[in-house]
Amino acid sequence: MHRSRIVLMALALACAPFVTSAQADFRSGAGAPPLLLSPDLTEPWVLQLQPQRRAMRPAVSNRPLPRQRQQVRRGTVRASAPAVASPRRTAQRGIDPRFLPTTVAWDGKQKPGTIVIDTGARYLYLIEKGGFARRYGVGVGRPGFEWAGTHTVSRKAEWPDWRPPAEMRKRQPNLPTFMPGGPNNPLGARALYLGSTLYRIHGSNEPWTIGRAVSSGCIRMRNEDVTDLYNRVPVGAKVQVI
């Protein structure tokens, strides 16, 4: 028994030189590099164990990148919101409701069928039987072109041609010497010529001028109104302008 213990001790001493210094250092902890931890625990575990590798990591900023200005080539058109038109421009110009045709009481001495034009009030009256009159709104001569008198309807025309007189073309050199009848003709759809004068009761393609003093002496009406009057009045009818 004592002999067996001696043999085991001899074997242990014989094997001791084969233990490497590295193993010894590992067991004792001598010679091992110090273990350093990064204070930033959000970093990957490799950087937490080896903070010196942080230099190898690209810097990251939480600040937003500056916006790059979009280059627009000259000559190009940027899309924009559609322009809103003004109500004054989009609203269709029309006649003042006061000058729309209507039937009114009449107590004058004129016979039925007579036309009376009150240039101051901007109304034309067609006298009817029973103390009534058909009233229309009209446009009259502007200042300097007013006139008054009594004439008869000497002629009637549908979609009349227009030949501006020499006096008018002298005042307005851009006027044509002749314009055939049609929607663009300033005499409108119908015309009633007054005696041998240059004055007429005629239609107009500018209905918003009814009730105003804008003409060179002629009496203008809406096209639908002058057509109605045209159908009611014969050649030879008496016309009084007051």
C-alpha positions as CSV (number, residue, x, y, z in Angstrom):
1,M,0.0,0.0,0.0
2,H,2.8,2.4,0.9
3,R,4.7,1.3,-2.1
4,S,1.7,2.2,-4.5
5,R,1.5,5.8,-3.1
6,I,5.2,6.3,-3.8
7,V,4.7,5.1,-7.5
8,L,1.8,7.5,-8.1
9,M,3.8,10.5,-6.7
10,A,6.7,9.7,-9.0
11,L,4.4,9.6,-12.0
12,A,2.9,13.0,-11.1
13,L,6.3,14.6,-10.9
14,A,7.3,13.1,-14.2
15,C,4.3,14.6,-16.1
16,A,4.5,18.1,-14.6
17,P,7.1,19.5,-17.1
18,F,4.7,18.7,-20.1
19,V,2.2,21.5,-18.9
20,T,2.8,24.5,-21.3
21,S,3.3,28.0,-20.1
22,A,0.3,29.1,-22.1
23,Q,-1.9,26.6,-20.3
24,A,-0.4,27.8,-17.0
25,D,-1.1,31.4,-17.9
26,F,-4.6,30.5,-18.9
27,R,-5.3,28.7,-15.6
28,S,-3.8,31.5,-13.6
29,G,-5.1,34.5,-15.7
30,A,-1.5,35.9,-15.9
31,G,-0.6,37.4,-19.3
32,A,-4.2,37.6,-20.7
33,P,-5.2,41.0,-22.1
34,P,-7.6,43.0,-20.0
35,L,-11.3,42.7,-20.9
36,L,-12.7,46.1,-21.8
37,L,-16.4,46.8,-22.2
38,S,-17.8,49.7,-24.2
39,P,-20.2,52.1,-22.3
40,D,-22.5,52.1,-25.4
41,L,-24.5,48.9,-24.8
42,T,-26.4,49.4,-28.1
43,E,-23.3,48.6,-30.1
44,P,-22.7,45.1,-31.5
45,W,-21.3,42.7,-29.0
46,V,-18.0,42.6,-30.8
47,L,-17.5,46.3,-30.3
48,Q,-18.6,46.0,-26.7
49,L,-15.8,43.5,-26.1
50,Q,-13.3,45.3,-28.3
51,P,-14.0,49.1,-28.2
52,Q,-10.8,49.8,-30.1
53,R,-12.5,48.5,-33.2
54,R,-14.9,51.5,-33.1
55,A,-12.5,53.4,-35.4
56,M,-13.4,50.9,-38.1
57,R,-17.1,51.7,-37.8
58,P,-18.5,54.5,-40.0
59,A,-19.9,57.5,-38.2
60,V,-23.7,57.8,-38.3
61,S,-25.6,61.0,-37.7
62,N,-29.3,61.2,-36.8
63,R,-29.6,64.6,-38.4
64,P,-31.8,64.6,-41.6
65,L,-29.9,65.0,-44.8
66,P,-30.2,68.4,-46.5
67,R,-32.8,68.6,-49.3
68,Q,-31.4,68.8,-52.7
69,R,-32.8,71.5,-54.8
70,Q,-34.6,70.3,-57.9
71,Q,-33.1,71.8,-60.9
72,V,-35.6,73.1,-63.5
73,R,-34.4,73.7,-67.0
74,R,-35.2,77.0,-68.5
75,G,-38.0,76.8,-70.9
76,T,-39.9,74.2,-69.0
77,V,-43.3,74.9,-67.4
78,R,-44.1,73.8,-63.9
79,A,-47.5,72.4,-63.2
80,S,-49.6,74.7,-61.1
81,A,-53.1,74.9,-59.7
82,P,-55.7,76.0,-62.2
83,A,-56.5,79.7,-62.0
84,V,-59.8,80.5,-60.7
85,A,-61.6,82.9,-62.8
86,S,-63.2,85.9,-61.4
87,P,-67.0,85.9,-61.1
88,R,-67.2,89.2,-62.9
89,R,-65.4,87.6,-65.9
90,T,-67.3,84.3,-65.9
91,A,-70.7,85.8,-65.3
92,Q,-72.5,86.3,-68.6
93,R,-73.4,90.0,-69.2
94,G,-77.1,90.5,-69.8
95,I,-79.9,93.0,-69.7
96,D,-81.0,94.8,-66.5
97,P,-84.3,93.1,-65.5
98,R,-86.0,96.5,-65.4
99,F,-85.7,96.7,-69.2
100,L,-87.3,93.3,-70.0
101,P,-90.5,93.4,-72.0
102,T,-93.8,93.9,-70.1
103,T,-97.3,95.2,-70.5
104,V,-98.2,98.4,-68.6
105,A,-101.2,100.8,-68.3
106,W,-101.2,103.7,-70.8
107,D,-103.3,106.8,-70.5
108,G,-101.9,108.8,-73.5
109,K,-103.9,110.0,-76.5
110,Q,-101.9,108.0,-79.1
111,K,-103.7,105.6,-81.3
112,P,-103.1,101.8,-81.0
113,G,-100.1,100.8,-83.2
114,T,-98.2,104.0,-82.4
115,I,-94.6,103.7,-81.1
116,V,-93.5,106.2,-78.4
117,I,-89.9,106.2,-77.4
118,D,-89.0,107.9,-74.1
119,T,-85.2,108.4,-74.5
120,G,-84.8,109.8,-71.0
121,A,-86.4,106.7,-69.4
122,R,-84.9,104.3,-71.9
123,Y,-88.2,102.7,-72.8
124,L,-90.1,102.1,-76.1
125,Y,-93.9,101.7,-75.9
126,L,-96.1,100.1,-78.5
127,I,-99.6,101.4,-77.8
128,E,-102.3,98.7,-77.6
129,K,-106.1,98.8,-77.3
130,G,-107.8,99.1,-74.0
131,G,-105.5,101.6,-72.3
132,F,-102.4,99.4,-72.3
133,A,-99.0,99.4,-74.0
134,R,-96.2,96.9,-74.7
135,R,-93.1,98.3,-73.1
136,Y,-89.5,97.4,-74.1
137,G,-86.1,98.5,-72.8
138,V,-83.9,100.4,-75.4
139,G,-80.5,101.9,-75.8
140,V,-80.4,105.5,-77.0
141,G,-78.0,108.1,-78.4
142,R,-75.1,109.0,-76.3
143,P,-74.5,112.7,-75.3
144,G,-74.3,114.9,-78.4
145,F,-76.4,112.4,-80.5
146,E,-79.8,112.8,-78.8
147,W,-82.7,113.8,-81.0
148,A,-86.5,114.0,-80.9
149,G,-89.3,114.1,-83.5
150,T,-92.0,112.2,-85.2
151,H,-91.5,109.9,-88.2
152,T,-93.0,106.8,-89.7
153,V,-91.6,103.3,-90.3
154,S,-90.5,103.6,-94.0
155,R,-89.0,100.2,-94.3
156,K,-88.4,96.9,-92.5
157,A,-85.5,94.5,-92.9
158,E,-84.5,91.1,-91.5
159,W,-80.8,90.7,-90.7
160,P,-80.0,94.0,-92.4
161,D,-76.8,95.0,-94.0
162,W,-74.9,97.8,-92.5
163,R,-73.3,100.7,-94.4
164,P,-71.9,103.2,-91.9
165,P,-72.4,106.8,-93.1
166,A,-69.5,108.9,-94.0
167,E,-69.8,111.0,-90.8
168,M,-69.5,107.9,-88.7
169,R,-66.5,106.6,-90.6
170,K,-64.9,109.9,-90.2
171,R,-65.2,109.7,-86.4
172,Q,-64.2,106.0,-86.4
173,P,-61.8,105.4,-89.3
174,N,-61.6,101.7,-88.5
175,L,-65.2,101.0,-89.5
176,P,-65.9,99.1,-92.7
177,T,-67.7,100.7,-95.6
178,F,-70.0,97.7,-95.7
179,M,-70.9,94.7,-93.5
180,P,-73.4,92.0,-94.5
181,G,-76.2,91.1,-92.2
182,G,-75.6,88.4,-89.6
183,P,-75.0,87.7,-85.9
184,N,-71.9,89.9,-85.9
185,N,-73.6,92.8,-87.5
186,P,-74.3,95.7,-85.1
187,L,-77.8,96.2,-86.5
188,G,-78.8,92.8,-85.2
189,A,-81.7,90.6,-86.3
190,R,-84.2,93.2,-87.5
191,A,-84.4,96.9,-88.4
192,L,-87.2,99.4,-88.7
193,Y,-86.1,102.5,-90.7
194,L,-87.5,105.9,-89.7
195,G,-88.6,108.0,-92.6
196,S,-85.8,109.4,-94.7
197,T,-83.4,109.7,-91.8
198,L,-80.4,107.7,-91.0
199,Y,-82.0,106.5,-87.7
200,R,-83.4,103.1,-87.1
201,I,-84.9,100.9,-84.5
202,H,-82.7,97.8,-84.7
203,G,-81.4,94.9,-82.8
204,S,-78.0,94.5,-81.1
205,N,-75.4,91.9,-80.4
206,E,-74.6,93.7,-77.2
207,P,-77.7,93.2,-75.0
208,W,-75.9,94.6,-71.9
209,T,-76.0,98.1,-73.5
210,I,-79.8,98.2,-73.3
211,G,-80.9,101.0,-70.9
212,R,-77.8,103.0,-71.7
213,A,-76.9,106.0,-73.9
214,V,-74.3,104.5,-76.2
215,S,-75.4,104.8,-79.8
216,S,-74.9,107.4,-82.5
217,G,-78.6,108.2,-82.4
218,C,-80.3,104.9,-83.4
219,I,-82.6,103.1,-81.0
220,R,-81.3,99.7,-80.2
221,M,-83.1,96.7,-78.7
222,R,-82.3,93.1,-77.8
223,N,-82.6,90.9,-80.9
224,E,-85.5,88.9,-79.5
225,D,-87.3,92.2,-78.6
226,V,-86.8,93.8,-81.9
227,T,-88.0,90.7,-83.6
228,D,-91.2,90.8,-81.5
229,L,-91.7,94.4,-82.3
230,Y,-91.0,93.8,-86.0
231,N,-93.8,91.2,-86.1
232,R,-96.3,93.6,-84.5
233,V,-95.6,96.8,-86.4
234,P,-96.4,97.4,-90.1
235,V,-94.7,99.8,-92.5
236,G,-96.3,103.2,-92.1
237,A,-96.6,103.0,-88.3
238,K,-96.1,106.3,-86.5
239,V,-93.1,106.8,-84.3
240,Q,-92.7,109.6,-81.7
241,V,-89.3,110.1,-80.1
242,I,-89.5,112.3,-77.0
